[in-house]
Amino acid sequence: MSGIPLTREIIERAPKVVLHEHLDGGLRPATVLELARDIDYKGLPTSDPEELARWFIADAPGSDLVRYLEGFAHTTAVMQTKEQLERVASESALDLARDGVVYAEVRFAPELHTHRGLTLNEIVTAVLAGFAHGTRQASMEGHDIVVRPILSAMRQNNRSEEIARLAVNFRDEGVCGFDIAGPEDGFPPTEHLSAFHLIQRENFHMTIHAGEAFGLPSIWEAVQFCDAERLGHGVRIVDDITRVGDHYELGRLANFVRDRRIPLEVCPTSNVHTGAAASIAAHPIELLRQLRFRVTLNTDNRLMSGITMSSEFETCAKAFNWNLDDMEWLTLNAAKSTFYQFDQRLAMINTVIKPGYAALRAS
């Protein structure tokens, strides 16, 4: 092992794993415009692709989660037919693969795509078909990737048990887990216990958005009542960590999360744009990494934050002086935390990720 500095070239060539990426937050701006024209959607703020790309990025001073979420009304508006969903999913898989991502779990909320009459089954089938097409296209370009969907239920609605059952029904077709998303404050995960208990009874997988816009109570409920395997974001666990002199003391919840190796799906740039962190430099990911939490690095919404996995690693590397060892550690954390079966997970680590980093060191 050696502390090789992270250049953009090395980052782009390194194998990467994504655990937290929203399908409706990763569209190409040009695709949004084309799909909007096809259905005569008039709600977009501009018809210029570059201007639209800039508009989606909620990085102005004072931006918060409300401003950040404005863009999703436009992206979901153009994801309401089988053809639209297939195209968006296909492009998502291809774009991730071109960026060096070898494995991705991409989440979406089927209930947001029913406005033109699609059934939940048709929605999931279309997304699976799109991922399969994009994966094949990426392979033909020399970029091998595995993309698997997570089905999200919106926590402000009352369809979580229905979406959990949907996820279980499609597990053999490729769906790898269940999630709840949406506003944390006022909509605690315990309101969806029947959905989580269904997932548990079916021996399936779950991750829960917790500890992003709301604090420790959200994380505590997700872990202790819902038995979350992973925490979507989870960065507010830092509220249970106190600096005392030259060391840090962990509270009971922080100790529990770290001891149990519960993965944190951390999305730094997104957290800055939603107001969950003041800046990249002030983001708690580096402290959590130093304290050896099971930290993973993710994109969240590539369109809304104007990022890629490579650019996110580059940004953090500059802010925290990360090297190739650190990048590999974070990537292995993500690989170990996937909802892949154990033997497949191990094969990916031993035949793709570790050899990929070894080759970068050798070169």
Buried (B, 14 or more C-beta within 10 A) or exposed (E): EEEBEBEEEBBBBBBBBBBBBBBBBBBBBEBBBBBBEEEEBEEBEEEEBEEBBEBBBBBEEEBEBEBBBEBBEBBBBBBBBBEBBBBBBBBBBBBBBBBBBBBBBBBBBBBBBEEEEBEBEBBBBBBBBBBBBBBEBBEEEEBEBBBBBBBBBBBEBEBBBBBBBBBBBBBEEBBBBBBBBBBBEEBBBBBBBEBBBBBBEBEBBBBBBBBBBBBBBBBBBBBEBBEBBBBBBBBBBBBBBEEEEEEBEBEEBBEBBBEEEBBBBBBBBBBBBBBBBEEBEEBBBBBBBEBEBBBBBBBBBBBBBBBBBBBBBBBBBEBBEBBBBBBBBBBBBBBBBBBBEEEEBEEBBEEBBBEBBEEBEEE
